[in-house]
């Protein structure tokens, strides 16, 4: 006799498990503790087997019958429904394990420890916002180049061209990791080379005229805001590192006795040495009295547990009336590169080494961080002395008259 919902609800638990049969091998097992489990008895390969069909009332009578009918269809096709369920679950687990999002997060966990924290946050946020919603759940080996391009195009279509290129580059890293770990065989991101709108090269605003440099240095010397920001402004032109490297500088990397600042370049993850001139040492000695008991040379305004914001130096320059199309944080690098070469006549490879750019020897090998270090020490002192002259308003050599 077939079951009904009324009959199920009226039946009370007994001291031993009770079977309420419905037909076609389906029954409801009523346990003494009150739990009610749907079961399906069937035979396959000459053996009697039982398949769990869910818990009542989460799985109602109608749903249980539908599941029974699906199982019997499999049996009619000579498929064991129990083994089919195991295979389906295994395939689902395999699909999730090899999904683009799972592999990306695995890649991120293995690499992010070597990155600057803000770079890591931006990278994973890019995936979470722009890629996971579209291709995150798909097995990485099943993603096609057109599908990846469609996801990247969504970034491009909102005008974020540089972000689109970064996203594609990140995807290439994930696919290479997936190849190395045996989850796919091709890096389809490489197939999309040239498919995106080219990034327009934009140069960072920089003051490179010696007369204007003198005015800039005098203005920064007279800055009346935060003392920590003032010291950052004074040090920036002397060391001409990337703004993020200056902002995140830590005291553990600075050796005032050796007159060196050694750190890992964020862009290339390679060691770098900045020889410190006498003027730089003076600034750092003053700064040490202010922030030397903490980790960062330039801690934030609200807490010394984090570095100053990436906008602190720019905001200070704007308050001094220096417009964004005149000078940027990166501009100190262009200033040094131009004047060291065109006015002071320093060898270009010394300058490139000090800018932490990739410089290669005649055999194509990358020079190590100590290459030309004595010459670079002399260059950095010469540079600081020259800036002192510009700040004092001494007679200078115009760029167009440089030898």
Residue pairs with C-beta under 8 A, 6 or more apart in sequence:
1 21
2 22
2 23
3 20
3 21
3 22
3 28
3 61
4 61
5 60
5 61
7 20
8 20
8 28
8 36
8 56
8 61
11 18
11 20
11 30
13 30
13 31
13 32
13 33
13 34
14 30
14 32
15 32
16 32
17 29
17 30
17 31
17 32
18 29
18 30
19 27
19 28
19 29
19 30
20 27
20 28
20 29
20 30
21 27
22 28
22 61
22 64
22 65
22 68
24 68
24 69
24 72
25 40
25 41
25 42
25 68
25 72
26 38
26 39
26 40
26 53
26 64
26 65
26 68
27 38
27 39
27 40
27 41
28 36
28 37
28 38
28 39
28 56
28 64
29 36
29 37
29 38
29 39
30 36
31 37
35 55
36 55
36 56
36 57
37 52
37 53
37 54
37 55
37 56
38 52
38 53
38 54
38 55
38 56
38 59
38 64
38 67
39 50
39 51
39 52
39 53
40 50
40 51
40 53
40 67
40 68
40 71
40 81
41 48
41 49
41 50
42 48
42 49
42 50
42 51
42 71
42 72
42 75
42 81
43 49
44 75
44 80
44 82
45 80
49 80
49 82
51 71
51 81
51 82
51 85
53 59
53 64
53 67
53 68
54 63
54 64
54 67
56 64
59 67
70 81
71 81
74 80
74 81
74 84
75 81
95 139
96 102
98 139
98 140
98 141
98 183
99 136
99 137
99 138
99 139
99 140
100 131
100 132
100 135
100 136
100 137
100 138
100 139
100 140
100 143
100 174
101 127
101 132
101 136
101 137
103 140
103 174
103 177
103 178
103 181
103 183
104 127
104 131
104 132
104 136
104 174
105 124
106 177
106 181
107 173
107 174
107 177
107 178
108 120
108 123
108 124
108 127
110 177
112 120
112 123
112 124
114 269
115 123
115 266
115 269
116 244
116 248
116 266
118 244
118 310
119 266
123 170
126 163
126 166
126 167
126 170
127 136
127 167
127 170
130 151
130 154
130 155
130 163
130 167
131 151
131 167
131 171
134 147
134 150
134 151
134 154
135 143
135 147
135 148
135 151
138 147
140 174
140 175
140 178
140 183
140 184
141 178
141 183
141 184
141 185
143 188
144 188
145 188
145 191
145 192
148 168
148 171
148 188
148 189
148 192
149 192
149 195
152 164
152 167
152 168
152 171
152 192
152 196
153 164
155 163
155 164
155 167
156 164
156 196
156 197
161 196
161 197
161 198
161 199
161 200
162 199
164 196
164 197
165 196
165 199
168 189
168 192
168 196
169 189
171 189
172 187
172 189
172 190
175 184
175 186
175 187
175 188
175 189
175 190
176 187
178 184
179 185
179 186
179 187
203 334
204 328
204 329
204 330
204 331
204 333
204 334
205 324
205 325
205 326
205 327
205 328
205 331
206 327
206 328
206 330
206 331
206 332
206 333
206 334
206 335
206 338
207 213
207 216
207 326
207 327
207 331
207 335
208 334
208 335
208 338
208 339
208 399
209 398
209 399
210 339
210 343
210 390
210 396
210 397
210 398
210 399
211 390
211 396
211 398
213 237
213 335
213 339
213 387
213 390
214 390
214 391
214 392
214 393
214 396
216 322
216 327
217 237
217 387
217 390
217 391
218 391
219 320
219 321
219 322
220 230
220 233
220 234
220 237
220 317
220 320
221 234
221 391
223 229
223 230
223 233
223 316
223 320
224 230
225 316
225 319
226 301
226 312
226 316
227 290
228 287
228 290
228 291
228 298
228 299
228 308
229 298
229 308
229 312
229 313
229 316
230 316
231 283
231 286
231 287
231 290
231 298
232 246
232 247
232 297
232 298
232 308
232 312
232 313
233 313
233 316
233 317
234 283
235 246
235 280
235 283
235 284
235 287
236 243
236 246
236 313
236 329
236 332
237 332
237 335
237 336
237 387
238 277
238 279
238 280
238 283
238 380
238 383
238 384
238 387
239 246
239 261
239 274
239 276
239 280
239 380
240 332
240 333
240 335
240 336
240 337
240 354
240 355
241 274
241 333
241 356
242 265
242 266
242 267
242 330
242 333
242 356
243 310
243 313
243 329
243 330
244 266
244 310
245 263
245 265
245 266
246 298
246 313
246 329
247 298
247 307
247 308
247 309
247 310
247 312
247 313
248 266
248 296
248 307
249 261
249 263
249 296
249 297
249 298
249 307
250 263
250 295
250 296
250 297
251 288
251 291
251 292
251 294
251 295
251 296
251 297
252 295
253 261
253 262
253 263
254 260
254 261
254 276
254 284
254 297
255 261
255 262
256 276
256 281
256 284
256 285
256 288
259 275
259 276
259 277
259 281
259 377
260 273
260 274
260 275
260 276
261 273
261 274
261 276
262 271
262 272
262 273
262 274
263 271
263 272
263 274
264 270
264 271
264 272
265 271
265 272
265 356
267 356
268 356
268 358
270 356
270 369
271 369
272 356
272 369
273 369
273 370
273 373
273 376
274 354
274 380
275 373
275 376
275 377
275 380
275 381
276 284
276 380
277 380
277 381
277 383
277 384
277 385
278 381
278 384
279 384
279 385
279 387
279 388
280 380
280 384
284 297
287 297
291 297
291 298
291 299
291 304
294 304
294 305
295 304
295 305
296 304
296 306
296 307
296 308
298 307
298 308
298 312
299 305
299 306
299 307
299 308
300 306
300 307
300 308
300 309
301 308
301 309
301 312
313 329
314 324
314 328
314 329
317 327
318 324
333 355
336 351
336 354
336 355
336 383
337 351
337 355
338 399
339 386
339 399
340 346
340 351
340 379
340 383
341 348
341 351
342 399
342 402
343 386
343 397
343 399
343 402
344 382
344 383
344 386
345 402
345 403
346 379
346 382
347 375
349 359
349 372
350 372
350 375
350 376
350 379
351 379
352 359
353 359
353 367
353 371
353 372
353 376
354 376
354 379
354 380
358 366
359 366
359 367
359 371
360 366
360 367
361 367
389 396
390 396
